[in-house]
């Protein structure tokens, strides 16, 4: 993937346990390629890449 799409960085996310926000008890890892300028402010990492999806449980 790195050679084909040449991302500038990655976010890697795991929610493990209720206290960490896990809502379905299983393990999966989010690996998200990131590009400079792909969002207005990348601070906050995985949760806020797509602000409109950050509070997904209200959808």
PyMOL Python script that loads the backbone (N, CA, C, O; Angstrom):
from pymol import cmd

cmd.read_pdbstr("""\
ATOM      1  N   UNK A   1       0.828  -1.189   0.000  1.00  0.00           N
ATOM      2  CA  UNK A   1       0.000   0.000   0.000  1.00  0.00           C
ATOM      3  C   UNK A   1       0.873   1.255   0.000  1.00  0.00           C
ATOM      4  O   UNK A   1       0.547   2.231  -0.675  1.00  0.00           O
ATOM      5  N   UNK A   2       1.974   1.241   0.746  1.00  0.00           N
ATOM      6  CA  UNK A   2       2.808   2.434   0.842  1.00  0.00           C
ATOM      7  C   UNK A   2       3.351   2.848  -0.514  1.00  0.00           C
ATOM      8  O   UNK A   2       3.364   4.038  -0.828  1.00  0.00           O
ATOM      9  N   UNK A   3       3.794   1.908  -1.317  1.00  0.00           N
ATOM     10  CA  UNK A   3       4.349   2.269  -2.622  1.00  0.00           C
ATOM     11  C   UNK A   3       3.281   2.776  -3.573  1.00  0.00           C
ATOM     12  O   UNK A   3       3.531   3.723  -4.319  1.00  0.00           O
ATOM     13  N   UNK A   4       2.101   2.176  -3.571  1.00  0.00           N
ATOM     14  CA  UNK A   4       1.058   2.564  -4.517  1.00  0.00           C
ATOM     15  C   UNK A   4       0.440   3.914  -4.184  1.00  0.00           C
ATOM     16  O   UNK A   4       0.219   4.728  -5.080  1.00  0.00           O
ATOM     17  N   UNK A   5       0.156   4.167  -2.899  1.00  0.00           N
ATOM     18  CA  UNK A   5      -0.573   5.374  -2.519  1.00  0.00           C
ATOM     19  C   UNK A   5       0.293   6.431  -1.846  1.00  0.00           C
ATOM     20  O   UNK A   5      -0.131   7.582  -1.742  1.00  0.00           O
ATOM     21  N   UNK A   6       1.471   6.086  -1.396  1.00  0.00           N
ATOM     22  CA  UNK A   6       2.452   6.991  -0.794  1.00  0.00           C
ATOM     23  C   UNK A   6       1.866   7.910   0.283  1.00  0.00           C
ATOM     24  O   UNK A   6       1.934   9.130   0.139  1.00  0.00           O
ATOM     25  N   UNK A   7       1.288   7.349   1.366  1.00  0.00           N
ATOM     26  CA  UNK A   7       0.776   8.201   2.442  1.00  0.00           C
ATOM     27  C   UNK A   7       1.918   8.917   3.171  1.00  0.00           C
ATOM     28  O   UNK A   7       3.058   8.454   3.181  1.00  0.00           O
ATOM     29  N   UNK A   8       1.581  10.055   3.779  1.00  0.00           N
ATOM     30  CA  UNK A   8       2.551  10.819   4.560  1.00  0.00           C
ATOM     31  C   UNK A   8       2.677  10.292   5.985  1.00  0.00           C
ATOM     32  O   UNK A   8       3.649  10.598   6.676  1.00  0.00           O
ATOM     33  N   UNK A   9       1.708   9.505   6.427  1.00  0.00           N
ATOM     34  CA  UNK A   9       1.726   8.941   7.773  1.00  0.00           C
ATOM     35  C   UNK A   9       0.555   7.992   7.941  1.00  0.00           C
ATOM     36  O   UNK A   9      -0.208   7.757   7.004  1.00  0.00           O
ATOM     37  N   UNK A  10       0.418   7.450   9.139  1.00  0.00           N
ATOM     38  CA  UNK A  10      -0.670   6.523   9.451  1.00  0.00           C
ATOM     39  C   UNK A  10      -1.219   6.832  10.834  1.00  0.00           C
ATOM     40  O   UNK A  10      -0.495   7.311  11.706  1.00  0.00           O
ATOM     41  N   UNK A  11      -2.488   6.558  11.025  1.00  0.00           N
ATOM     42  CA  UNK A  11      -3.075   6.456  12.357  1.00  0.00           C
ATOM     43  C   UNK A  11      -3.346   4.982  12.590  1.00  0.00           C
ATOM     44  O   UNK A  11      -3.860   4.294  11.708  1.00  0.00           O
ATOM     45  N   UNK A  12      -3.003   4.495  13.771  1.00  0.00           N
ATOM     46  CA  UNK A  12      -3.280   3.125  14.165  1.00  0.00           C
ATOM     47  C   UNK A  12      -4.101   3.192  15.440  1.00  0.00           C
ATOM     48  O   UNK A  12      -3.686   3.818  16.415  1.00  0.00           O
ATOM     49  N   UNK A  13      -5.270   2.547  15.438  1.00  0.00           N
ATOM     50  CA  UNK A  13      -6.140   2.638  16.603  1.00  0.00           C
ATOM     51  C   UNK A  13      -6.698   1.302  17.042  1.00  0.00           C
ATOM     52  O   UNK A  13      -7.100   0.477  16.221  1.00  0.00           O
ATOM     53  N   UNK A  14      -6.718   1.097  18.365  1.00  0.00           N
ATOM     54  CA  UNK A  14      -7.315  -0.090  18.978  1.00  0.00           C
ATOM     55  C   UNK A  14      -8.097   0.382  20.194  1.00  0.00           C
ATOM     56  O   UNK A  14      -7.548   1.096  21.034  1.00  0.00           O
ATOM     57  N   UNK A  15      -9.346   0.006  20.309  1.00  0.00           N
ATOM     58  CA  UNK A  15     -10.126   0.247  21.516  1.00  0.00           C
ATOM     59  C   UNK A  15     -10.237  -1.088  22.238  1.00  0.00           C
ATOM     60  O   UNK A  15     -10.829  -2.027  21.707  1.00  0.00           O
ATOM     61  N   UNK A  16      -9.683  -1.186  23.429  1.00  0.00           N
ATOM     62  CA  UNK A  16      -9.659  -2.445  24.159  1.00  0.00           C
ATOM     63  C   UNK A  16     -10.288  -2.253  25.536  1.00  0.00           C
ATOM     64  O   UNK A  16      -9.651  -1.726  26.448  1.00  0.00           O
ATOM     65  N   UNK A  17     -11.529  -2.680  25.680  1.00  0.00           N
ATOM     66  CA  UNK A  17     -12.226  -2.589  26.952  1.00  0.00           C
ATOM     67  C   UNK A  17     -13.243  -1.456  26.996  1.00  0.00           C
ATOM     68  O   UNK A  17     -13.128  -0.471  26.266  1.00  0.00           O
ATOM     69  N   UNK A  18     -14.227  -1.610  27.853  1.00  0.00           N
ATOM     70  CA  UNK A  18     -15.288  -0.604  27.968  1.00  0.00           C
ATOM     71  C   UNK A  18     -14.737   0.774  28.304  1.00  0.00           C
ATOM     72  O   UNK A  18     -15.191   1.778  27.756  1.00  0.00           O
ATOM     73  N   UNK A  19     -13.757   0.825  29.205  1.00  0.00           N
ATOM     74  CA  UNK A  19     -13.191   2.111  29.609  1.00  0.00           C
ATOM     75  C   UNK A  19     -12.485   2.813  28.454  1.00  0.00           C
ATOM     76  O   UNK A  19     -12.286   4.027  28.498  1.00  0.00           O
ATOM     77  N   UNK A  20     -12.104   2.060  27.420  1.00  0.00           N
ATOM     78  CA  UNK A  20     -11.435   2.625  26.252  1.00  0.00           C
ATOM     79  C   UNK A  20     -12.409   2.948  25.129  1.00  0.00           C
ATOM     80  O   UNK A  20     -12.003   3.401  24.058  1.00  0.00           O
ATOM     81  N   UNK A  21     -13.698   2.715  25.374  1.00  0.00           N
ATOM     82  CA  UNK A  21     -14.691   3.034  24.360  1.00  0.00           C
ATOM     83  C   UNK A  21     -15.080   1.882  23.466  1.00  0.00           C
ATOM     84  O   UNK A  21     -15.811   2.078  22.495  1.00  0.00           O
ATOM     85  N   UNK A  22     -14.610   0.679  23.766  1.00  0.00           N
ATOM     86  CA  UNK A  22     -14.975  -0.479  22.956  1.00  0.00           C
ATOM     87  C   UNK A  22     -16.454  -0.780  23.163  1.00  0.00           C
ATOM     88  O   UNK A  22     -16.919  -0.885  24.298  1.00  0.00           O
ATOM     89  N   UNK A  23     -17.188  -0.918  22.067  1.00  0.00           N
ATOM     90  CA  UNK A  23     -18.627  -1.164  22.145  1.00  0.00           C
ATOM     91  C   UNK A  23     -19.009  -2.574  21.729  1.00  0.00           C
ATOM     92  O   UNK A  23     -20.084  -3.045  22.100  1.00  0.00           O
ATOM     93  N   UNK A  24     -18.170  -3.258  20.974  1.00  0.00           N
ATOM     94  CA  UNK A  24     -18.375  -4.657  20.598  1.00  0.00           C
ATOM     95  C   UNK A  24     -17.117  -5.399  21.035  1.00  0.00           C
ATOM     96  O   UNK A  24     -16.016  -5.055  20.605  1.00  0.00           O
ATOM     97  N   UNK A  25     -17.270  -6.403  21.876  1.00  0.00           N
ATOM     98  CA  UNK A  25     -16.111  -7.066  22.471  1.00  0.00           C
ATOM     99  C   UNK A  25     -15.430  -8.018  21.487  1.00  0.00           C
ATOM    100  O   UNK A  25     -15.721  -9.213  21.451  1.00  0.00           O
ATOM    101  N   UNK A  26     -14.544  -7.476  20.713  1.00  0.00           N
ATOM    102  CA  UNK A  26     -13.708  -8.221  19.786  1.00  0.00           C
ATOM    103  C   UNK A  26     -12.484  -7.355  19.510  1.00  0.00           C
ATOM    104  O   UNK A  26     -12.436  -6.205  19.947  1.00  0.00           O
ATOM    105  N   UNK A  27     -11.527  -7.865  18.817  1.00  0.00           N
ATOM    106  CA  UNK A  27     -10.337  -7.084  18.502  1.00  0.00           C
ATOM    107  C   UNK A  27     -10.271  -6.804  17.012  1.00  0.00           C
ATOM    108  O   UNK A  27     -10.380  -7.714  16.190  1.00  0.00           O
ATOM    109  N   UNK A  28     -10.096  -5.563  16.682  1.00  0.00           N
ATOM    110  CA  UNK A  28      -9.713  -5.197  15.329  1.00  0.00           C
ATOM    111  C   UNK A  28      -8.844  -3.959  15.423  1.00  0.00           C
ATOM    112  O   UNK A  28      -8.903  -3.213  16.401  1.00  0.00           O
ATOM    113  N   UNK A  29      -8.058  -3.754  14.421  1.00  0.00           N
ATOM    114  CA  UNK A  29      -7.105  -2.656  14.405  1.00  0.00           C
ATOM    115  C   UNK A  29      -7.432  -1.758  13.222  1.00  0.00           C
ATOM    116  O   UNK A  29      -7.608  -2.229  12.098  1.00  0.00           O
ATOM    117  N   UNK A  30      -7.511  -0.472  13.487  1.00  0.00           N
ATOM    118  CA  UNK A  30      -7.722   0.517  12.433  1.00  0.00           C
ATOM    119  C   UNK A  30      -6.352   0.981  11.956  1.00  0.00           C
ATOM    120  O   UNK A  30      -5.565   1.494  12.751  1.00  0.00           O
ATOM    121  N   UNK A  31      -6.061   0.812  10.687  1.00  0.00           N
ATOM    122  CA  UNK A  31      -4.839   1.320  10.072  1.00  0.00           C
ATOM    123  C   UNK A  31      -5.282   2.283   8.980  1.00  0.00           C
ATOM    124  O   UNK A  31      -5.792   1.865   7.940  1.00  0.00           O
ATOM    125  N   UNK A  32      -5.086   3.555   9.219  1.00  0.00           N
ATOM    126  CA  UNK A  32      -5.631   4.581   8.336  1.00  0.00           C
ATOM    127  C   UNK A  32      -4.491   5.373   7.718  1.00  0.00           C
ATOM    128  O   UNK A  32      -3.773   6.074   8.431  1.00  0.00           O
ATOM    129  N   UNK A  33      -4.309   5.275   6.401  1.00  0.00           N
ATOM    130  CA  UNK A  33      -3.278   6.085   5.749  1.00  0.00           C
ATOM    131  C   UNK A  33      -3.673   7.558   5.809  1.00  0.00           C
ATOM    132  O   UNK A  33      -4.843   7.902   5.636  1.00  0.00           O
ATOM    133  N   UNK A  34      -2.697   8.419   6.055  1.00  0.00           N
ATOM    134  CA  UNK A  34      -2.963   9.856   6.179  1.00  0.00           C
ATOM    135  C   UNK A  34      -2.116  10.639   5.185  1.00  0.00           C
ATOM    136  O   UNK A  34      -0.998  10.249   4.849  1.00  0.00           O
ATOM    137  N   UNK A  35      -2.673  11.746   4.729  1.00  0.00           N
ATOM    138  CA  UNK A  35      -2.004  12.610   3.773  1.00  0.00           C
ATOM    139  C   UNK A  35      -2.019  14.037   4.308  1.00  0.00           C
ATOM    140  O   UNK A  35      -3.019  14.485   4.869  1.00  0.00           O
ATOM    141  N   UNK A  36      -0.911  14.747   4.134  1.00  0.00           N
ATOM    142  CA  UNK A  36      -0.847  16.133   4.543  1.00  0.00           C
ATOM    143  C   UNK A  36      -1.995  16.892   3.893  1.00  0.00           C
ATOM    144  O   UNK A  36      -2.155  16.861   2.673  1.00  0.00           O
ATOM    145  N   UNK A  37      -2.804  17.584   4.720  1.00  0.00           N
ATOM    146  CA  UNK A  37      -3.932  18.353   4.194  1.00  0.00           C
ATOM    147  C   UNK A  37      -5.206  17.562   4.011  1.00  0.00           C
ATOM    148  O   UNK A  37      -6.178  18.104   3.486  1.00  0.00           O
ATOM    149  N   UNK A  38      -5.250  16.277   4.427  1.00  0.00           N
ATOM    150  CA  UNK A  38      -6.468  15.477   4.222  1.00  0.00           C
ATOM    151  C   UNK A  38      -7.607  15.892   5.144  1.00  0.00           C
ATOM    152  O   UNK A  38      -8.754  15.506   4.917  1.00  0.00           O
ATOM    153  N   UNK A  39      -7.310  16.666   6.173  1.00  0.00           N
ATOM    154  CA  UNK A  39      -8.337  17.255   7.020  1.00  0.00           C
ATOM    155  C   UNK A  39      -7.792  18.573   7.560  1.00  0.00           C
ATOM    156  O   UNK A  39      -6.587  18.819   7.515  1.00  0.00           O
ATOM    157  N   UNK A  40      -8.670  19.404   8.062  1.00  0.00           N
ATOM    158  CA  UNK A  40      -8.279  20.734   8.508  1.00  0.00           C
ATOM    159  C   UNK A  40      -7.271  20.682   9.648  1.00  0.00           C
ATOM    160  O   UNK A  40      -6.285  21.418   9.633  1.00  0.00           O
ATOM    161  N   UNK A  41      -7.503  19.827  10.629  1.00  0.00           N
ATOM    162  CA  UNK A  41      -6.638  19.750  11.804  1.00  0.00           C
ATOM    163  C   UNK A  41      -6.521  18.288  12.230  1.00  0.00           C
ATOM    164  O   UNK A  41      -7.469  17.744  12.796  1.00  0.00           O
ATOM    165  N   UNK A  42      -5.385  17.638  11.976  1.00  0.00           N
ATOM    166  CA  UNK A  42      -5.257  16.214  12.264  1.00  0.00           C
ATOM    167  C   UNK A  42      -5.082  15.873  13.745  1.00  0.00           C
ATOM    168  O   UNK A  42      -5.049  14.696  14.103  1.00  0.00           O
ATOM    169  N   UNK A  43      -4.968  16.901  14.625  1.00  0.00           N
ATOM    170  CA  UNK A  43      -4.800  16.602  16.053  1.00  0.00           C
ATOM    171  C   UNK A  43      -6.026  15.860  16.573  1.00  0.00           C
ATOM    172  O   UNK A  43      -7.152  16.127  16.153  1.00  0.00           O
ATOM    173  N   UNK A  44      -5.797  14.945  17.474  1.00  0.00           N
ATOM    174  CA  UNK A  44      -6.878  14.133  18.014  1.00  0.00           C
ATOM    175  C   UNK A  44      -6.924  12.754  17.391  1.00  0.00           C
ATOM    176  O   UNK A  44      -7.644  11.875  17.865  1.00  0.00           O
ATOM    177  N   UNK A  45      -6.161  12.562  16.337  1.00  0.00           N
ATOM    178  CA  UNK A  45      -5.992  11.238  15.766  1.00  0.00           C
ATOM    179  C   UNK A  45      -7.226  10.620  15.156  1.00  0.00           C
ATOM    180  O   UNK A  45      -8.029  11.304  14.522  1.00  0.00           O
ATOM    181  N   UNK A  46      -7.375   9.331  15.349  1.00  0.00           N
ATOM    182  CA  UNK A  46      -8.371   8.513  14.676  1.00  0.00           C
ATOM    183  C   UNK A  46      -9.798   9.027  14.855  1.00  0.00           C
ATOM    184  O   UNK A  46     -10.541   9.130  13.879  1.00  0.00           O
ATOM    185  N   UNK A  47     -10.181   9.344  16.060  1.00  0.00           N
ATOM    186  CA  UNK A  47     -11.577   9.707  16.346  1.00  0.00           C
ATOM    187  C   UNK A  47     -12.040  10.907  15.532  1.00  0.00           C
ATOM    188  O   UNK A  47     -13.198  10.953  15.116  1.00  0.00           O
ATOM    189  N   UNK A  48     -11.177  11.864  15.300  1.00  0.00           N
ATOM    190  CA  UNK A  48     -11.615  13.119  14.678  1.00  0.00           C
ATOM    191  C   UNK A  48     -11.176  13.283  13.224  1.00  0.00           C
ATOM    192  O   UNK A  48     -11.237  14.393  12.694  1.00  0.00           O
ATOM    193  N   UNK A  49     -10.738  12.219  12.570  1.00  0.00           N
ATOM    194  CA  UNK A  49     -10.407  12.329  11.144  1.00  0.00           C
ATOM    195  C   UNK A  49     -11.647  12.765  10.365  1.00  0.00           C
ATOM    196  O   UNK A  49     -11.571  13.614   9.476  1.00  0.00           O
ATOM    197  N   UNK A  50     -12.792  12.168  10.716  1.00  0.00           N
ATOM    198  CA  UNK A  50     -14.069  12.517  10.090  1.00  0.00           C
ATOM    199  C   UNK A  50     -14.993  13.028  11.187  1.00  0.00           C
ATOM    200  O   UNK A  50     -15.747  12.240  11.757  1.00  0.00           O
ATOM    201  N   UNK A  51     -14.960  14.325  11.504  1.00  0.00           N
ATOM    202  CA  UNK A  51     -15.743  14.844  12.625  1.00  0.00           C
ATOM    203  C   UNK A  51     -17.219  14.488  12.557  1.00  0.00           C
ATOM    204  O   UNK A  51     -17.848  14.265  13.591  1.00  0.00           O
ATOM    205  N   UNK A  52     -17.774  14.433  11.371  1.00  0.00           N
ATOM    206  CA  UNK A  52     -19.195  14.109  11.232  1.00  0.00           C
ATOM    207  C   UNK A  52     -19.498  12.667  11.626  1.00  0.00           C
ATOM    208  O   UNK A  52     -20.660  12.318  11.832  1.00  0.00           O
ATOM    209  N   UNK A  53     -18.473  11.826  11.735  1.00  0.00           N
ATOM    210  CA  UNK A  53     -18.656  10.432  12.133  1.00  0.00           C
ATOM    211  C   UNK A  53     -18.144  10.159  13.538  1.00  0.00           C
ATOM    212  O   UNK A  53     -18.261   9.031  14.017  1.00  0.00           O
ATOM    213  N   UNK A  54     -17.578  11.158  14.216  1.00  0.00           N
ATOM    214  CA  UNK A  54     -16.936  10.948  15.506  1.00  0.00           C
ATOM    215  C   UNK A  54     -17.918  10.451  16.557  1.00  0.00           C
ATOM    216  O   UNK A  54     -17.561   9.606  17.379  1.00  0.00           O
ATOM    217  N   UNK A  55     -19.133  10.951  16.549  1.00  0.00           N
ATOM    218  CA  UNK A  55     -20.141  10.504  17.522  1.00  0.00           C
ATOM    219  C   UNK A  55     -21.090   9.555  16.803  1.00  0.00           C
ATOM    220  O   UNK A  55     -22.276   9.840  16.636  1.00  0.00           O
ATOM    221  N   UNK A  56     -20.534   8.407  16.377  1.00  0.00           N
ATOM    222  CA  UNK A  56     -21.256   7.462  15.536  1.00  0.00           C
ATOM    223  C   UNK A  56     -22.469   6.828  16.222  1.00  0.00           C
ATOM    224  O   UNK A  56     -23.418   6.436  15.544  1.00  0.00           O
ATOM    225  N   UNK A  57     -22.453   6.721  17.552  1.00  0.00           N
ATOM    226  CA  UNK A  57     -23.541   6.018  18.241  1.00  0.00           C
ATOM    227  C   UNK A  57     -24.834   6.813  18.245  1.00  0.00           C
ATOM    228  O   UNK A  57     -25.868   6.277  18.643  1.00  0.00           O
ATOM    229  N   UNK A  58     -24.820   8.077  17.815  1.00  0.00           N
ATOM    230  CA  UNK A  58     -26.065   8.863  17.716  1.00  0.00           C
ATOM    231  C   UNK A  58     -26.700   8.743  16.333  1.00  0.00           C
ATOM    232  O   UNK A  58     -27.809   9.232  16.115  1.00  0.00           O
ATOM    233  N   UNK A  59     -26.005   8.096  15.399  1.00  0.00           N
ATOM    234  CA  UNK A  59     -26.505   7.972  14.019  1.00  0.00           C
ATOM    235  C   UNK A  59     -27.575   6.912  13.905  1.00  0.00           C
ATOM    236  O   UNK A  59     -28.101   6.680  12.817  1.00  0.00           O
TER     237      UNK A  59
END
""", "prot")
cmd.dss("prot")
cmd.show_as("cartoon", "prot")
cmd.util.cbc("prot")
cmd.orient("prot")
